[in-house]
Amino acid sequence: MSGEEPQREVPVDHHERAGDSASDAVQAGPDGSPRSVGGLGKVLESDDFNLADAVGGWRGFAEAAAPGVVFVIAYLIDGSMRVPVIAAVITMLILVAMRLVQRSSIQQALSGAVGVGIGAVWAWRTGEPSDYFAGGLLLNAAYLVGLLISMAVRWPVVGIVAGLLRGEGTGWRDNKREMKAMQIATALLTAMFALRLAVQVPLYLADQVAALGTARLVMGVPLFALTLWAVWLVVQSARPASETPDPPQPTR
């Protein structure tokens, strides 16, 4: 017999993989829209719903909300266009600088900086404070149209993402139950974007900057997280019984 002890398998905690912490994940943008498949992807590939994975943790939530909050507060105090825009940009630069100093991933902050920058440039050129939020409204409209098209052609976005992440490819399309679930889950995302536009566009057209900023905050990351939870429930309910994780066995 060899004197070497057999190697034991060390369980891997998937929530602690390098570069995969909730705070460093690319999740939701300043208006709560997914910057990539980050939040949606992490939710769909997991057997347990994790709020931190969905929204990027408390730090991700703060980075998404801070520029908009500062913009509204500065607007209420100053009443002009330039001061709120400058304040929002400075806030985002501080958030990026903090990540650089701490040597943590700047993906989240930089992605937010792009959204803030577009809104700031738009408002600066038009001279209208409400145009700071115009880019977010257009982005929500684009997501809404894209999701509707995917459902109409029977290639719902949620199904595509789930199939890729779980290694199922397009097999879910051959299962009526799974296909229906993916359509419903995609419809939930569609409803979220439609609800945002239904509430925020009238406020934008009425030039209600403070109300628009508040609505964007409330209907941003919090609504996005709630919608992802509902999407996860629908997708999980349609998974074949063989894929359902076994309950933990008692240790002897």
FIKOLZA-1660 file (N, C-alpha, C; in steps of 0.1 Angstrom, whole numbers, plus 5000, padded with zeros to 4 digits):
% residues 252
   i   px   py   pz ch aa at
   1 5008 4988 5000  A  M  N
   1 5000 5000 5000  A  M CA
   1 5009 5012 5000  A  M  C
   2 5004 5023 4994  A  S  N
   2 5012 5035 4993  A  S CA
   2 5010 5043 5006  A  S  C
   3 5020 5050 5010  A  G  N
   3 5019 5058 5023  A  G CA
   3 5011 5071 5021  A  G  C
   4 5007 5074 5009  A  E  N
   4 5000 5086 5006  A  E CA
   4 4986 5085 5010  A  E  C
   5 4981 5095 5016  A  E  N
   5 4966 5096 5020  A  E CA
   5 4958 5100 5008  A  E  C
   6 4947 5094 5006  A  P  N
   6 4939 5098 4994  A  P CA
   6 4934 5112 4996  A  P  C
   7 4934 5120 4985  A  Q  N
   7 4930 5134 4986  A  Q CA
   7 4915 5135 4988  A  Q  C
   8 4911 5144 4996  A  R  N
   8 4897 5146 4999  A  R CA
   8 4893 5158 4990  A  R  C
   9 4881 5156 4985  A  E  N
   9 4875 5167 4978  A  E CA
   9 4871 5178 4987  A  E  C
  10 4875 5190 4983  A  V  N
  10 4871 5202 4991  A  V CA
  10 4859 5209 4985  A  V  C
  11 4848 5210 4992  A  P  N
  11 4836 5216 4986  A  P CA
  11 4839 5230 4983  A  P  C
  12 4833 5234 4971  A  V  N
  12 4836 5248 4966  A  V CA
  12 4823 5256 4969  A  V  C
  13 4825 5267 4976  A  D  N
  13 4814 5277 4978  A  D CA
  13 4813 5286 4966  A  D  C
  14 4803 5284 4958  A  H  N
  14 4802 5292 4946  A  H CA
  14 4800 5306 4948  A  H  C
  15 4796 5310 4960  A  H  N
  15 4794 5325 4963  A  H CA
  15 4807 5331 4967  A  H  C
  16 4819 5323 4968  A  E  N
  16 4831 5329 4972  A  E CA
  16 4842 5327 4962  A  E  C
  17 4838 5324 4949  A  R  N
  17 4848 5323 4939  A  R CA
  17 4855 5336 4936  A  R  C
  18 4867 5336 4932  A  A  N
  18 4874 5348 4930  A  A CA
  18 4868 5356 4918  A  A  C
  19 4866 5369 4921  A  G  N
  19 4860 5377 4910  A  G CA
  19 4845 5375 4909  A  G  C
  20 4839 5368 4919  A  D  N
  20 4824 5365 4917  A  D CA
  20 4817 5369 4929  A  D  C
  21 4822 5379 4937  A  S  N
  21 4815 5384 4948  A  S CA
  21 4803 5392 4944  A  S  C
  22 4793 5393 4952  A  A  N
  22 4781 5400 4948  A  A CA
  22 4783 5415 4946  A  A  C
  23 4793 5421 4953  A  S  N
  23 4795 5435 4952  A  S CA
  23 4802 5438 4939  A  S  C
  24 4809 5428 4933  A  D  N
  24 4817 5431 4921  A  D CA
  24 4810 5427 4908  A  D  C
  25 4798 5420 4910  A  A  N
  25 4791 5416 4898  A  A CA
  25 4785 5427 4891  A  A  C
  26 4784 5425 4878  A  V  N
  26 4777 5436 4870  A  V CA
  26 4762 5433 4870  A  V  C
  27 4754 5441 4877  A  Q  N
  27 4740 5438 4879  A  Q CA
  27 4731 5449 4873  A  Q  C
  28 4727 5458 4881  A  A  N
  28 4717 5468 4877  A  A CA
  28 4723 5481 4875  A  A  C
  29 4718 5489 4865  A  G  N
  29 4723 5502 4862  A  G CA
  29 4716 5512 4871  A  G  C
  30 4719 5525 4869  A  P  N
  30 4713 5535 4877  A  P CA
  30 4698 5536 4878  A  P  C
  31 4692 5531 4867  A  D  N
  31 4677 5531 4867  A  D CA
  31 4672 5517 4870  A  D  C
  32 4680 5508 4874  A  G  N
  32 4676 5495 4878  A  G CA
  32 4675 5485 4866  A  G  C
  33 4679 5490 4854  A  S  N
  33 4679 5481 4843  A  S CA
  33 4692 5473 4843  A  S  C
  34 4691 5460 4838  A  P  N
  34 4703 5452 4837  A  P CA
  34 4714 5458 4828  A  P  C
  35 4726 5459 4833  A  R  N
  35 4737 5465 4824  A  R CA
  35 4741 5454 4815  A  R  C
  36 4740 5441 4819  A  S  N
  36 4742 5430 4810  A  S CA
  36 4733 5419 4815  A  S  C
  37 4736 5406 4812  A  V  N
  37 4728 5396 4817  A  V CA
  37 4732 5393 4832  A  V  C
  38 4741 5401 4838  A  G  N
  38 4746 5399 4851  A  G CA
  38 4736 5394 4861  A  G  C
  39 4727 5403 4865  A  G  N
  39 4717 5400 4876  A  G CA
  39 4708 5389 4871  A  G  C
  40 4703 5390 4859  A  L  N
  40 4694 5379 4854  A  L CA
  40 4701 5366 4853  A  L  C
  41 4713 5366 4848  A  G  N
  41 4720 5354 4847  A  G CA
  41 4723 5347 4860  A  G  C
  42 4728 5355 4870  A  K  N
  42 4731 5349 4883  A  K CA
  42 4719 5343 4889  A  K  C
  43 4708 5349 4888  A  V  N
  43 4695 5344 4894  A  V CA
  43 4691 5331 4887  A  V  C
  44 4692 5331 4874  A  L  N
  44 4687 5319 4866  A  L CA
  44 4695 5307 4868  A  L  C
  45 4708 5309 4870  A  E  N
  45 4717 5297 4871  A  E CA
  45 4718 5292 4885  A  E  C
  46 4711 5298 4895  A  S  N
  46 4712 5294 4909  A  S CA
  46 4699 5286 4913  A  S  C
  47 4701 5277 4922  A  D  N
  47 4690 5269 4927  A  D CA
  47 4683 5277 4939  A  D  C
  48 4690 5287 4944  A  D  N
  48 4684 5295 4954  A  D CA
  48 4684 5310 4950  A  D  C
  49 4674 5317 4953  A  F  N
  49 4673 5331 4950  A  F CA
  49 4682 5339 4960  A  F  C
  50 4691 5347 4955  A  N  N
  50 4700 5355 4963  A  N CA
  50 4699 5369 4959  A  N  C
  51 4693 5377 4969  A  L  N
  51 4691 5391 4966  A  L CA
  51 4703 5399 4963  A  L  C
  52 4714 5395 4969  A  A  N
  52 4727 5402 4967  A  A CA
  52 4732 5400 4952  A  A  C
  53 4730 5387 4948  A  D  N
  53 4734 5384 4934  A  D CA
  53 4725 5392 4924  A  D  C
  54 4713 5394 4928  A  A  N
  54 4703 5401 4918  A  A CA
  54 4706 5416 4917  A  A  C
  55 4710 5423 4928  A  V  N
  55 4712 5437 4927  A  V CA
  55 4726 5442 4929  A  V  C
  56 4735 5432 4931  A  G  N
  56 4749 5436 4933  A  G CA
  56 4753 5440 4947  A  G  C
  57 4745 5436 4957  A  G  N
  57 4748 5438 4971  A  G CA
  57 4744 5453 4975  A  G  C
  58 4746 5456 4988  A  W  N
  58 4743 5469 4993  A  W CA
  58 4751 5480 4986  A  W  C
  59 4764 5476 4984  A  R  N
  59 4772 5486 4977  A  R CA
  59 4768 5489 4963  A  R  C
  60 4764 5479 4956  A  G  N
  60 4759 5480 4943  A  G CA
  60 4747 5489 4942  A  G  C
  61 4738 5486 4952  A  F  N
  61 4726 5494 4953  A  F CA
  61 4729 5509 4955  A  F  C
  62 4738 5511 4965  A  A  N
  62 4742 5525 4968  A  A CA
  62 4748 5532 4956  A  A  C
  63 4756 5525 4948  A  E  N
  63 4763 5531 4937  A  E CA
  63 4753 5534 4926  A  E  C
  64 4742 5525 4925  A  A  N
  64 4732 5528 4915  A  A CA
  64 4723 5539 4918  A  A  C
  65 4720 5541 4931  A  A  N
  65 4711 5551 4936  A  A CA
  65 4717 5565 4938  A  A  C
  66 4729 5565 4943  A  A  N
  66 4735 5578 4948  A  A CA
  66 4735 5589 4938  A  A  C
  67 4739 5588 4925  A  P  N
  67 4739 5599 4916  A  P CA
  67 4725 5605 4914  A  P  C
  68 4715 5597 4913  A  G  N
  68 4702 5602 4911  A  G CA
  68 4696 5609 4923  A  G  C
  69 4699 5604 4935  A  V  N
  69 4695 5610 4947  A  V CA
  69 4702 5624 4949  A  V  C
  70 4715 5624 4946  A  V  N
  70 4722 5637 4947  A  V CA
  70 4716 5647 4937  A  V  C
  71 4713 5642 4925  A  F  N
  71 4708 5651 4914  A  F CA
  71 4695 5658 4919  A  F  C
  72 4686 5650 4924  A  V  N
  72 4673 5655 4929  A  V CA
  72 4674 5664 4940  A  V  C
  73 4683 5661 4950  A  I  N
  73 4685 5670 4962  A  I CA
  73 4691 5683 4957  A  I  C
  74 4701 5683 4948  A  A  N
  74 4707 5695 4943  A  A CA
  74 4697 5703 4935  A  A  C
  75 4688 5697 4928  A  Y  N
  75 4678 5704 4920  A  Y CA
  75 4668 5711 4930  A  Y  C
  76 4664 5704 4940  A  L  N
  76 4654 5710 4950  A  L CA
  76 4660 5722 4957  A  L  C
  77 4673 5721 4959  A  I  N
  77 4680 5732 4966  A  I CA
  77 4683 5744 4957  A  I  C
  78 4688 5741 4945  A  D  N
  78 4693 5751 4936  A  D CA
  78 4683 5755 4926  A  D  C
  79 4675 5746 4921  A  G  N
  79 4665 5749 4911  A  G CA
  79 4670 5751 4897  A  G  C
  80 4683 5750 4895  A  S  N
  80 4688 5752 4881  A  S CA
  80 4691 5738 4875  A  S  C
  81 4698 5738 4863  A  M  N
  81 4702 5726 4857  A  M CA
  81 4716 5722 4859  A  M  C
  82 4725 5732 4859  A  R  N
  82 4740 5729 4859  A  R CA
  82 4744 5723 4873  A  R  C
  83 4740 5729 4884  A  V  N
  83 4745 5724 4897  A  V CA
  83 4741 5710 4899  A  V  C
  84 4728 5705 4897  A  P  N
  84 4725 5691 4899  A  P CA
  84 4733 5682 4890  A  P  C
  85 4735 5686 4877  A  V  N
  85 4743 5677 4868  A  V CA
  85 4757 5676 4873  A  V  C
  86 4763 5687 4877  A  I  N
  86 4777 5686 4881  A  I CA
  86 4778 5678 4894  A  I  C
  87 4768 5680 4903  A  A  N
  87 4768 5672 4916  A  A CA
  87 4767 5657 4913  A  A  C
  88 4758 5653 4904  A  A  N
  88 4757 5639 4900  A  A CA
  88 4770 5633 4894  A  A  C
  89 4776 5641 4886  A  V  N
  89 4788 5636 4879  A  V CA
  89 4799 5635 4890  A  V  C
  90 4801 5645 4899  A  I  N
  90 4811 5644 4909  A  I CA
  90 4808 5632 4918  A  I  C
  91 4796 5629 4922  A  T  N
  91 4793 5618 4930  A  T CA
  91 4797 5605 4924  A  T  C
  92 4795 5603 4911  A  M  N
  92 4799 5591 4904  A  M CA
  92 4814 5590 4903  A  M  C
  93 4821 5601 4901  A  L  N
  93 4836 5601 4901  A  L CA
  93 4841 5597 4914  A  L  C
  94 4835 5602 4925  A  I  N
  94 4839 5598 4938  A  I CA
  94 4838 5583 4940  A  I  C
  95 4826 5577 4936  A  L  N
  95 4824 5563 4937  A  L CA
  95 4834 5555 4929  A  L  C
  96 4838 5559 4917  A  V  N
  96 4848 5552 4910  A  V CA
  96 4862 5554 4917  A  V  C
  97 4865 5565 4922  A  A  N
  97 4878 5568 4929  A  A CA
  97 4879 5559 4941  A  A  C
  98 4868 5557 4948  A  M  N
  98 4868 5549 4960  A  M CA
  98 4871 5534 4957  A  M  C
  99 4866 5530 4946  A  R  N
  99 4869 5516 4942  A  R CA
  99 4884 5515 4937  A  R  C
 100 4889 5525 4931  A  L  N
 100 4903 5525 4927  A  L CA
 100 4912 5524 4939  A  L  C
 101 4909 5533 4949  A  V  N
 101 4917 5533 4961  A  V CA
 101 4917 5520 4968  A  V  C
 102 4905 5513 4969  A  Q  N
 102 4904 5501 4976  A  Q CA
 102 4908 5489 4967  A  Q  C
 103 4912 5492 4955  A  R  N
 103 4916 5482 4945  A  R CA
 103 4906 5471 4943  A  R  C
 104 4894 5474 4943  A  S  N
 104 4883 5465 4940  A  S CA
 104 4878 5467 4926  A  S  C
 105 4870 5458 4921  A  S  N
 105 4865 5459 4907  A  S CA
 105 4858 5472 4905  A  S  C
 106 4861 5478 4894  A  I  N
 106 4854 5491 4891  A  I CA
 106 4844 5489 4880  A  I  C
 107 4841 5477 4876  A  Q  N
 107 4830 5474 4866  A  Q CA
 107 4817 5481 4869  A  Q  C
 108 4813 5478 4882  A  Q  N
 108 4800 5483 4886  A  Q CA
 108 4799 5498 4885  A  Q  C
 109 4810 5505 4891  A  A  N
 109 4810 5520 4891  A  A CA
 109 4811 5525 4877  A  A  C
 110 4820 5519 4869  A  L  N
 110 4822 5525 4855  A  L CA
 110 4809 5523 4847  A  L  C
 111 4802 5512 4848  A  S  N
 111 4790 5510 4841  A  S CA
 111 4780 5521 4845  A  S  C
 112 4779 5524 4858  A  G  N
 112 4770 5535 4862  A  G CA
 112 4775 5548 4857  A  G  C
 113 4788 5550 4856  A  A  N
 113 4793 5563 4851  A  A CA
 113 4789 5565 4837  A  A  C
 114 4788 5555 4829  A  V  N
 114 4784 5557 4815  A  V CA
 114 4769 5562 4815  A  V  C
 115 4760 5556 4823  A  G  N
 115 4747 5561 4823  A  G CA
 115 4745 5575 4828  A  G  C
 116 4753 5578 4839  A  V  N
 116 4753 5592 4844  A  V CA
 116 4758 5601 4834  A  V  C
 117 4769 5598 4827  A  G  N
 117 4775 5606 4817  A  G CA
 117 4766 5609 4806  A  G  C
 118 4758 5599 4801  A  I  N
 118 4749 5602 4790  A  I CA
 118 4738 5611 4795  A  I  C
 119 4732 5609 4807  A  G  N
 119 4722 5618 4812  A  G CA
 119 4727 5632 4814  A  G  C
 120 4739 5633 4819  A  A  N
 120 4745 5646 4821  A  A CA
 120 4747 5654 4808  A  A  C
 121 4753 5648 4798  A  V  N
 121 4755 5654 4785  A  V CA
 121 4742 5658 4779  A  V  C
 122 4732 5650 4780  A  W  N
 122 4719 5653 4774  A  W CA
 122 4713 5665 4780  A  W  C
 123 4713 5665 4794  A  A  N
 123 4707 5676 4801  A  A CA
 123 4715 5689 4798  A  A  C
 124 4728 5688 4798  A  W  N
 124 4736 5700 4796  A  W CA
 124 4734 5706 4782  A  W  C
 125 4732 5698 4772  A  R  N
 125 4730 5703 4758  A  R CA
 125 4716 5709 4757  A  R  C
 126 4706 5703 4763  A  T  N
 126 4692 5708 4761  A  T CA
 126 4689 5719 4771  A  T  C
 127 4696 5719 4782  A  G  N
 127 4693 5729 4793  A  G CA
 127 4681 5726 4801  A  G  C
 128 4675 5714 4800  A  E  N
 128 4664 5709 4807  A  E CA
 128 4668 5699 4817  A  E  C
 129 4666 5701 4830  A  P  N
 129 4670 5692 4841  A  P CA
 129 4663 5678 4839  A  P  C
 130 4651 5677 4834  A  S  N
 130 4644 5665 4833  A  S CA
 130 4651 5656 4822  A  S  C
 131 4659 5662 4813  A  D  N
 131 4665 5654 4803  A  D CA
 131 4677 5645 4809  A  D  C
 132 4680 5648 4821  A  Y  N
 132 4690 5639 4828  A  Y CA
 132 4685 5625 4828  A  Y  C
 133 4672 5623 4829  A  F  N
 133 4666 5610 4830  A  F CA
 133 4661 5605 4816  A  F  C
 134 4663 5612 4805  A  A  N
 134 4658 5608 4792  A  A CA
 134 4665 5595 4787  A  A  C
 135 4678 5594 4789  A  G  N
 135 4685 5582 4785  A  G CA
 135 4680 5570 4791  A  G  C
 136 4677 5570 4804  A  G  N
 136 4671 5559 4811  A  G CA
 136 4658 5555 4805  A  G  C
 137 4650 5565 4802  A  L  N
 137 4636 5562 4796  A  L CA
 137 4638 5555 4783  A  L  C
 138 4647 5560 4774  A  L  N
 138 4649 5554 4761  A  L CA
 138 4654 5539 4763  A  L  C
 139 4663 5537 4773  A  L  N
 139 4669 5524 4775  A  L CA
 139 4658 5514 4779  A  L  C
 140 4649 5519 4788  A  N  N
 140 4638 5510 4792  A  N CA
 140 4629 5507 4780  A  N  C
 141 4626 5517 4771  A  A  N
 141 4618 5515 4759  A  A CA
 141 4625 5504 4750  A  A  C
 142 4638 5505 4749  A  A  N
 142 4645 5496 4740  A  A CA
 142 4644 5482 4746  A  A  C
 143 4646 5480 4759  A  Y  N
 143 4644 5467 4765  A  Y CA
 143 4630 5462 4763  A  Y  C
 144 4620 5470 4765  A  L  N
 144 4606 5466 4763  A  L CA
 144 4604 5461 4749  A  L  C
 145 4608 5468 4739  A  V  N
 145 4606 5464 4725  A  V CA
 145 4613 5451 4722  A  V  C
 146 4626 5450 4727  A  G  N
 146 4633 5437 4725  A  G CA
 146 4627 5425 4731  A  G  C
 147 4622 5427 4743  A  L  N
 147 4615 5416 4750  A  L CA
 147 4602 5412 4743  A  L  C
 148 4595 5422 4739  A  L  N
 148 4582 5419 4732  A  L CA
 148 4585 5411 4719  A  L  C
 149 4595 5415 4711  A  I  N
 149 4599 5408 4699  A  I CA
 149 4603 5394 4702  A  I  C
 150 4611 5392 4712  A  S  N
 150 4615 5378 4716  A  S CA
 150 4603 5369 4719  A  S  C
 151 4593 5375 4726  A  M  N
 151 4581 5367 4729  A  M CA
 151 4573 5364 4716  A  M  C
 152 4572 5374 4708  A  A  N
 152 4564 5372 4695  A  A CA
 152 4570 5361 4686  A  A  C
 153 4583 5360 4685  A  V  N
 153 4589 5350 4677  A  V CA
 153 4592 5337 4684  A  V  C
 154 4587 5337 4697  A  R  N
 154 4588 5325 4705  A  R CA
 154 4602 5321 4708  A  R  C
 155 4610 5331 4710  A  W  N
 155 4624 5329 4715  A  W CA
 155 4626 5339 4727  A  W  C
 156 4618 5336 4738  A  P  N
 156 4618 5345 4750  A  P CA
 156 4632 5347 4755  A  P  C
 157 4636 5359 4759  A  V  N
 157 4649 5362 4763  A  V CA
 157 4653 5353 4776  A  V  C
 158 4644 5352 4785  A  V  N
 158 4647 5344 4797  A  V CA
 158 4651 5330 4794  A  V  C
 159 4644 5324 4784  A  G  N
 159 4647 5310 4780  A  G CA
 159 4660 5309 4774  A  G  C
 160 4664 5319 4766  A  I  N
 160 4677 5319 4759  A  I CA
 160 4688 5320 4770  A  I  C
 161 4687 5329 4779  A  V  N
 161 4697 5331 4790  A  V CA
 161 4698 5318 4798  A  V  C
 162 4686 5313 4803  A  A  N
 162 4686 5301 4811  A  A CA
 162 4692 5289 4804  A  A  C
 163 4689 5288 4791  A  G  N
 163 4694 5276 4784  A  G CA
 163 4709 5277 4782  A  G  C
 164 4715 5289 4780  A  L  N
 164 4729 5290 4778  A  L CA
 164 4736 5287 4792  A  L  C
 165 4731 5293 4803  A  L  N
 165 4738 5292 4815  A  L CA
 165 4737 5278 4821  A  L  C
 166 4726 5271 4818  A  R  N
 166 4724 5257 4824  A  R CA
 166 4729 5246 4814  A  R  C
 167 4735 5250 4803  A  G  N
 167 4740 5240 4794  A  G CA
 167 4729 5233 4787  A  G  C
 168 4716 5238 4787  A  E  N
 168 4705 5231 4780  A  E CA
 168 4703 5235 4766  A  E  C
 169 4711 5245 4761  A  G  N
 169 4709 5250 4748  A  G CA
 169 4695 5254 4745  A  G  C
 170 4688 5249 4735  A  T  N
 170 4675 5252 4732  A  T CA
 170 4665 5241 4735  A  T  C
 171 4669 5232 4743  A  G  N
 171 4660 5220 4746  A  G CA
 171 4647 5224 4753  A  G  C
 172 4647 5236 4760  A  W  N
 172 4635 5240 4767  A  W CA
 172 4624 5243 4757  A  W  C
 173 4627 5246 4745  A  R  N
 173 4617 5250 4735  A  R CA
 173 4609 5238 4731  A  R  C
 174 4614 5225 4733  A  D  N
 174 4607 5213 4729  A  D CA
 174 4597 5209 4741  A  D  C
 175 4598 5215 4752  A  N  N
 175 4590 5212 4763  A  N CA
 175 4579 5223 4765  A  N  C
 176 4567 5219 4763  A  K  N
 176 4556 5229 4764  A  K CA
 176 4556 5236 4777  A  K  C
 177 4558 5229 4788  A  R  N
 177 4557 5235 4801  A  R CA
 177 4568 5245 4803  A  R  C
 178 4580 5241 4799  A  E  N
 178 4592 5250 4800  A  E CA
 178 4590 5262 4791  A  E  C
 179 4585 5260 4779  A  M  N
 179 4584 5271 4769  A  M CA
 179 4574 5281 4775  A  M  C
 180 4563 5276 4781  A  K  N
 180 4553 5285 4786  A  K CA
 180 4558 5293 4798  A  K  C
 181 4566 5286 4806  A  A  N
 181 4573 5293 4818  A  A CA
 181 4582 5304 4813  A  A  C
 182 4590 5301 4803  A  M  N
 182 4599 5311 4798  A  M CA
 182 4592 5323 4792  A  M  C
 183 4581 5321 4786  A  Q  N
 183 4573 5332 4780  A  Q CA
 183 4567 5340 4792  A  Q  C
 184 4562 5334 4802  A  I  N
 184 4556 5341 4813  A  I CA
 184 4567 5349 4821  A  I  C
 185 4579 5343 4823  A  A  N
 185 4590 5349 4829  A  A CA
 185 4595 5362 4822  A  A  C
 186 4595 5360 4808  A  T  N
 186 4599 5372 4800  A  T CA
 186 4588 5382 4800  A  T  C
 187 4576 5378 4801  A  A  N
 187 4565 5388 4802  A  A CA
 187 4566 5396 4815  A  A  C
 188 4570 5390 4826  A  L  N
 188 4572 5397 4838  A  L CA
 188 4582 5408 4837  A  L  C
 189 4593 5405 4830  A  L  N
 189 4604 5415 4828  A  L CA
 189 4598 5426 4819  A  L  C
 190 4590 5422 4809  A  T  N
 190 4584 5432 4800  A  T CA
 190 4574 5441 4808  A  T  C
 191 4567 5435 4817  A  A  N
 191 4557 5443 4825  A  A CA
 191 4565 5453 4833  A  A  C
 192 4576 5450 4838  A  M  N
 192 4584 5459 4847  A  M CA
 192 4588 5471 4839  A  M  C
 193 4593 5469 4827  A  F  N
 193 4597 5481 4818  A  F CA
 193 4585 5489 4814  A  F  C
 194 4574 5482 4811  A  A  N
 194 4562 5489 4807  A  A CA
 194 4557 5498 4819  A  A  C
 195 4557 5492 4831  A  L  N
 195 4553 5500 4843  A  L CA
 195 4561 5512 4845  A  L  C
 196 4574 5511 4844  A  R  N
 196 4583 5522 4845  A  R CA
 196 4579 5533 4836  A  R  C
 197 4578 5529 4823  A  L  N
 197 4575 5539 4813  A  L CA
 197 4561 5546 4815  A  L  C
 198 4551 5538 4819  A  A  N
 198 4538 5543 4822  A  A CA
 198 4538 5553 4833  A  A  C
 199 4546 5552 4843  A  V  N
 199 4547 5561 4854  A  V CA
 199 4556 5573 4851  A  V  C
 200 4568 5570 4845  A  Q  N
 200 4578 5580 4844  A  Q CA
 200 4577 5589 4832  A  Q  C
 201 4572 5584 4821  A  V  N
 201 4571 5593 4809  A  V CA
 201 4562 5605 4811  A  V  C
 202 4550 5603 4817  A  P  N
 202 4541 5615 4820  A  P CA
 202 4548 5625 4829  A  P  C
 203 4556 5620 4839  A  L  N
 203 4563 5629 4848  A  L CA
 203 4574 5637 4840  A  L  C
 204 4581 5630 4831  A  Y  N
 204 4591 5636 4822  A  Y CA
 204 4585 5646 4813  A  Y  C
 205 4573 5643 4807  A  L  N
 205 4567 5653 4798  A  L CA
 205 4562 5665 4806  A  L  C
 206 4558 5663 4818  A  A  N
 206 4553 5674 4827  A  A CA
 206 4564 5682 4833  A  A  C
 207 4577 5677 4831  A  D  N
 207 4588 5684 4837  A  D CA
 207 4588 5684 4852  A  D  C
 208 4583 5673 4858  A  Q  N
 208 4583 5671 4872  A  Q CA
 208 4596 5664 4876  A  Q  C
 209 4607 5671 4878  A  V  N
 209 4620 5666 4880  A  V CA
 209 4621 5658 4893  A  V  C
 210 4616 5664 4904  A  A  N
 210 4617 5658 4917  A  A CA
 210 4609 5645 4917  A  A  C
 211 4597 5646 4912  A  A  N
 211 4588 5634 4912  A  A CA
 211 4594 5623 4903  A  A  C
 212 4600 5627 4892  A  L  N
 212 4606 5617 4883  A  L CA
 212 4618 5611 4889  A  L  C
 213 4626 5618 4896  A  G  N
 213 4638 5613 4902  A  G CA
 213 4634 5603 4913  A  G  C
 214 4623 5606 4921  A  T  N
 214 4619 5597 4931  A  T CA
 214 4613 5584 4925  A  T  C
 215 4605 5586 4915  A  A  N
 215 4599 5574 4908  A  A CA
 215 4610 5565 4903  A  A  C
 216 4620 5571 4897  A  R  N
 216 4631 5563 4891  A  R CA
 216 4639 5555 4902  A  R  C
 217 4640 5562 4914  A  L  N
 217 4647 5555 4925  A  L CA
 217 4639 5543 4930  A  L  C
 218 4626 5545 4932  A  V  N
 218 4617 5535 4938  A  V CA
 218 4615 5523 4927  A  V  C
 219 4614 5527 4915  A  M  N
 219 4611 5517 4904  A  M CA
 219 4624 5512 4898  A  M  C
 220 4635 5516 4904  A  G  N
 220 4648 5511 4899  A  G CA
 220 4652 5498 4904  A  G  C
 221 4663 5498 4912  A  V  N
 221 4668 5485 4918  A  V CA
 221 4658 5477 4926  A  V  C
 222 4650 5484 4935  A  P  N
 222 4640 5476 4943  A  P CA
 222 4630 5468 4934  A  P  C
 223 4624 5475 4924  A  L  N
 223 4615 5468 4915  A  L CA
 223 4622 5458 4906  A  L  C
 224 4634 5460 4902  A  F  N
 224 4642 5451 4894  A  F CA
 224 4644 5438 4902  A  F  C
 225 4648 5439 4915  A  A  N
 225 4650 5428 4924  A  A CA
 225 4637 5420 4926  A  A  C
 226 4626 5427 4928  A  L  N
 226 4613 5420 4930  A  L CA
 226 4609 5412 4918  A  L  C
 227 4612 5419 4906  A  T  N
 227 4608 5412 4893  A  T CA
 227 4617 5400 4891  A  T  C
 228 4630 5401 4894  A  L  N
 228 4639 5389 4892  A  L CA
 228 4634 5378 4901  A  L  C
 229 4630 5381 4913  A  W  N
 229 4625 5370 4922  A  W CA
 229 4613 5363 4916  A  W  C
 230 4604 5371 4911  A  A  N
 230 4592 5365 4904  A  A CA
 230 4596 5356 4892  A  A  C
 231 4606 5361 4884  A  V  N
 231 4611 5354 4873  A  V CA
 231 4617 5341 4877  A  V  C
 232 4625 5341 4888  A  W  N
 232 4631 5329 4893  A  W CA
 232 4621 5319 4897  A  W  C
 233 4610 5323 4904  A  L  N
 233 4600 5314 4909  A  L CA
 233 4593 5307 4897  A  L  C
 234 4590 5315 4886  A  V  N
 234 4584 5309 4875  A  V CA
 234 4593 5299 4868  A  V  C
 235 4606 5302 4866  A  V  N
 235 4615 5293 4859  A  V CA
 235 4617 5281 4867  A  V  C
 236 4619 5282 4880  A  Q  N
 236 4621 5271 4889  A  Q CA
 236 4609 5261 4889  A  Q  C
 237 4597 5267 4888  A  S  N
 237 4585 5258 4889  A  S CA
 237 4584 5249 4876  A  S  C
 238 4591 5253 4866  A  A  N
 238 4589 5245 4853  A  A CA
 238 4601 5235 4851  A  A  C
 239 4611 5235 4860  A  R  N
 239 4622 5226 4859  A  R CA
 239 4618 5212 4861  A  R  C
 240 4623 5203 4853  A  P  N
 240 4620 5188 4855  A  P CA
 240 4623 5184 4869  A  P  C
 241 4616 5174 4874  A  A  N
 241 4618 5169 4888  A  A CA
 241 4632 5164 4889  A  A  C
 242 4638 5158 4879  A  S  N
 242 4651 5152 4879  A  S CA
 242 4662 5163 4882  A  S  C
 243 4659 5176 4878  A  E  N
 243 4668 5186 4880  A  E CA
 243 4667 5193 4893  A  E  C
 244 4656 5190 4901  A  T  N
 244 4654 5196 4914  A  T CA
 244 4665 5191 4924  A  T  C
 245 4672 5201 4930  A  P  N
 245 4683 5197 4939  A  P CA
 245 4678 5188 4950  A  P  C
 246 4686 5177 4954  A  D  N
 246 4682 5168 4964  A  D CA
 246 4683 5175 4978  A  D  C
 247 4674 5171 4987  A  P  N
 247 4675 5178 5000  A  P CA
 247 4687 5172 5007  A  P  C
 248 4693 5181 5016  A  P  N
 248 4706 5176 5023  A  P CA
 248 4703 5164 5032  A  P  C
 249 4713 5155 5031  A  Q  N
 249 4711 5142 5039  A  Q CA
 249 4717 5144 5053  A  Q  C
 250 4710 5139 5063  A  P  N
 250 4716 5140 5077  A  P CA
 250 4729 5133 5078  A  P  C
 251 4738 5139 5085  A  T  N
 251 4751 5133 5088  A  T CA
 251 4751 5123 5099  A  T  C
 252 4758 5112 5097  A  R  N
 252 4758 5101 5107  A  R CA
 252 4770 5103 5117  A  R  C
% end
